[in-house]
Amino acid sequence: MLLSISPTPHASSGLLVLPLFSDSFAKTSHNTSLAPLPPALEKTLRPLLLQEKFSAKAEQSFLLHMPQGLPQPRLLLLGLGEKALLQNDKLRNLLGNIVKTAKKLNAPKVSLLWPETLCTPDNIQAAAEGAVLGSYSFDKWKSQKNPAAPPKSLQFVCKTHPPRLRQLQTALSLGQRIAQAQNWARALTDEPAHSLTPLALANAAKTMALQHGLKARVFGRNALKRLRMGMFLAVAQGSALEPQLIELRYEPKSPVHKKRKPLYWVGKAVTFDSGGLSLKSHSGMLGMHADMAGAAAVMGAMQMVASLRPPFPVVALLGACENMPSHKAYRPTDILISRMGKTVEVSNTDAEGRLVLGDLLCLAAENKPLAIVNLATLTGACMVALGHSIAGLFGNNETLLAHLEKAAQQAGEKIWRLPLCEIQKEELKSDVADLKNTGDGYGGAIHGALFLREFVQETPWAHLDICGPSRSLHPSGWKHKGATGFGMRTLLALLEQLPTA
């Protein structure tokens, strides 16, 4: 889909869209907010809008077919709600809905009469993200494809002077590229497990790195043994498929910047989680091909890093494997030796993500990084606490946590800080090892975070438990039913928050 900004609409397009603020719309009996439309059409519209009780409240819409006086065959009025309440994530949803509507109407071109007050780089970037995210679909495995397609072009009609126009075009391009990377991450997450194996994920990472100027290294089972990653190897040993440790690295071109401490992003990449010998229920196992959503979000963010050029190295570590039951699978009561040397009693083989991440976090911490941020679909308990739309945030460094909260707000991704209560650490004590991998069943999200903290030592570290928002149960706004790519935009926004000196 081609996105553009122009002072005038297409001479002919399949759909003309006019977003309206409810407070501006209601303040005048003459509806001067309809001024962008031809006078004859405005006169025709007034009684129709009154009859339909259209007040431009948020998400309210009115579609008019073949309006007189317009070369476009359809006009769509969309309510934005009150100006003061409008946030960028609502713009993403607005544009997602516009693209989905255009797809249903089979409109090849969309002209969007963009409000002057929203002609800012931040607003345009968010809107561009929403348009591209809204165009996403995953029908790779359908024998009969949906003939409906998103519009080929979407034009923001925005009257502004040339210097400002260049700023808006830059923001439009950035938003489009970010959303394309997020859609790529969504497609990885939606891919079924028989297709996206650990090796396939590693190959996708190498291909992406080559295309975007990153360095990539992949380590198999023998290398993991040399790296003493006993927890990671234990999780993987029940599967016939070899585990893969994936490293993606961005290095600045400046020799001075190259020597700065790196930022590490660590992603959970369990390509299928059966629960192992602590087998999940049938319903619990559905969707477990997406247990690598954290890694996909990290990979999507790394795709953008080379073009954003932060003045410090950025390294991603992803532990790809399957958690499967077999005669080789690790067992409850097994004692594992981590890379750090800590011993772990397995109390539940379905708490596997923290075992894989623990070894990766230890490796990252050994490199004395600026900070470590990990993304993982770690616990259903976090989803019980926060629902399907909010990720849990944990960490050991107040400054880093504050940076992440600000980054998430900027990115339009909802996170909520949860506590790391020392008293609950007692429940991870083992009678036969240094610690267990689960607690007593209550406060499970906190237990998972406390376990991970054991492997970062004093390194500034944050953990995002994205179990809920990594997938959407229902289509809404720019989302479809399936992967969301949650966390990717927050990671990118974090690059602006961290110190550059």
Secondary structure, DSSP 8 states (H G I E B T S, - for coil): -EEEEESS--SS-SEEEEEEEHHHHHS-TT-GGGTTS-HHHHHHHHHHHHHTT----TT-EEEEES-TT-SSSEEEEEEEE-GGG--HHHHHHHHHHHHHHHHHTT-SEEEEE--GGG-SHHHHHHHHHHHHHHT----TT-SS--S----SEEEEE----HHHHHHHHHHHHHHHHHHHHHHHHHHHHHS-TTTS-HHHHHHHHHHHHHHHT-EEEEE-HHHHHHTT-HHHHHHHTTSSS--EEEEEEE--SSHHHHTS--EEEEEEEEEEE--TTS---HHHHTTGGGTTHHHHHHHHHHHHHHHH--SS-EEEEEEEEEE--STTS--TT-EEE-TTS-EEE-S-TT--HHHHHHHHHHHHHHT--SEEEEEE---HHHHHHH-SS-EEEEES-HHHHHHHHHHHHHHT--EEE----HHHHGGG--SSSSEES--SSSSHHHHHHHHHHTTTTTS-EEEEE-TTTTEESS-BTTB-SEE--TTHHHHHHHHHHS---
